[in-house]
Amino acid sequence: MNGLAPYAAYVKNQISSLELADGPKSLFDPPRYFLSLGGKRMRPILTLMSGEIFNVPKEESIHAALCVELFHNFSLIHDDIMDGAPVRRGKATVHTKWSPEVAILSGDVLFVEAYRQLIRYSDNRLPLLLKRFNETAIEVCQGQQMDMDFEKLDTVSEAEYIEMIRLKTSVLLGCALELGAILGNQDEAIRKHLYEFGVSLGIAFQIQDDILDLYGDPELFGKQVGGDILSNKKTLLFLKAKELSELHSDERFLVLTQMGATADKIEQAKKLFEETGAKKATLDTMDGYYFRAMQNLEKLEEKGLHVEALRELANFLITRVL
């Protein structure tokens, strides 16, 4: 979308200009490589947009924006190690290109750099900035642990799954927006609406990501399609299919979970999820969280704030090709 281009270009330029230490190259080249892979950069863009609502110049809000983006990339590098993922954004993951040990250190470098960016605010806003970022960072770790724990469980409820993606993915979007509002010295009510907008949008986005994992175009998606199904990962799509299959005594779901990791398993999953109504039910849940996000924007508009850019970004994120 054209409206995002200036934000994305500014963030890209600032990331390219980051002054990581020169050596050893074996430590700093891998995180530079990972940052160069790009991505949507929606978290730093959200921080810039949020700050802009309150007349915070982008040159001021960029440090908070970089903080959340660097932390996000740190978490991705470590997630890839835990998941054994070979590809990220269409390129080899750090642990695949180098080693798990190098990838751990690469993530650590980005984590520390995130704090270096945030503490550049030396005024009375810093304590609240640090408080909210620290709380969010812990929640992201809690979400990742829940995700790993789910792999060992036979059953997971829909509520448990939603809580996991809220923590693992969505709270960082909310934090990105709230940091911009903190920089703009906004009260708690306004910060809360921005935060809840980000969290609800993040949940909708992650549910859509789960659907795209099975139904997306691998060239556009930049990931291995069907990876969640091959590993029997308990996504919302998976849980809906399980619930509906049991309701209608459909044994195909049980057969699917016992199949080996083959291309046929992916095709059988697509067919089953569509015929049981699991895909539609998952899309309906996604739409519900998107609606909640829009409700929070409306509350901000009632306060006289201009949030058109946030609405445009939300529409862009939830209209990826399924």
Secondary structure, 3 states (H helix, E strand, C coil): CHHHHHHHHHHHHHHHCCCCCCCCHHHHHHHHHHHHCCCCCHHHHHHHHHHHHCCCCHHHHHHHHHHHHHHHHHHHHHHHHHHCCCEECCEECHHHHCCHHHHHHHHHHHHHHHHHHHCCCCCCCHHHHHHHHHHHHHHHHHHHHHHHHHCCCCCCCHHHHHHHHHHHHHHHHHHHHHHHHHHCCCCHHHHHHHHHHHHHHHHHHHHHHHHHHHHCCHHHHCCCCCHHHHCCCCCHHHHHHHHHHHHCCCCHHHHHHHCCCCHHHHHHHHHHHHHCCHHHHHHHHHHHHHHHHHHHHHHHHHCCCCCHHHHHHHHHHCCCCC
